């Protein structure tokens, strides 16, 4: 075992080459301060913005920042193709490079960048780390009752229907070891919207990966408009039904690499 590996086992999570994936659609108001806060969490941290051709010019803002900061990367897509496919595009981009940890988070400051170091530290002993609203110490800030109720019920249904053990199954703030994503047959994931989070976790649990949770306080977005819609809610319900009735889908064999 070399010295670098020893250092990481002893808590050198700051040395882990990390990519933070941020899917965006009309997040121009938030993206610059968010990227600044992400990069401030450590010198080994980089950020990839996956933008779905935002009409508000989010990609132009990122391109401007990228010109002066080599740790910022931009993946432009041709249109609004869905949150799930944006995550998958980010995963594949990361796996084509030498990142050791891959983190996903929302672009609206609902996920606190300051919790990234805690998630990286927890990843030293876990394959997947969830920034969790529902584990001890986690919670919501300034959320109206109806949104809190919807979130809590959605999470409870996902846990019960799919027999998932983590307390927070629907959040997008997650840290993956590289090996965790390499073990997941990404081409088998069908969900394109918010229900992608449940399906991804379903596959991770089915592979027997070690999953930890780090408490976070989930805040309401700082600027811009929410992308949640009735269509997304219906899509999430249909995803749960599909996964419940997919008996062989959970333990997916790793696809051979070419």
Secondary structure, DSSP 8 states (H G I E B T S, - for coil): --HHHHHHHTT-GGGS-EEEEEEESS-HHHHHHHHHHHHTT-TTEEEEEEE---TT-HHHHHHHHHHH-TTEEEEE-SS---HHHHHHHHHHHHHTTT-SEEEE--SSSSS-GGGHHHHHHHTTS-SEEEEESSSTT-EEES--HHHHHHHHHHHHHHHHHHT--SS--S---EEEEHHHHHTS-GGG----STTHHHHHHHHHHHTT--EEEEE-EEE--SSS-----HHHHHHHHHHHHHHHT-TTSSS-------
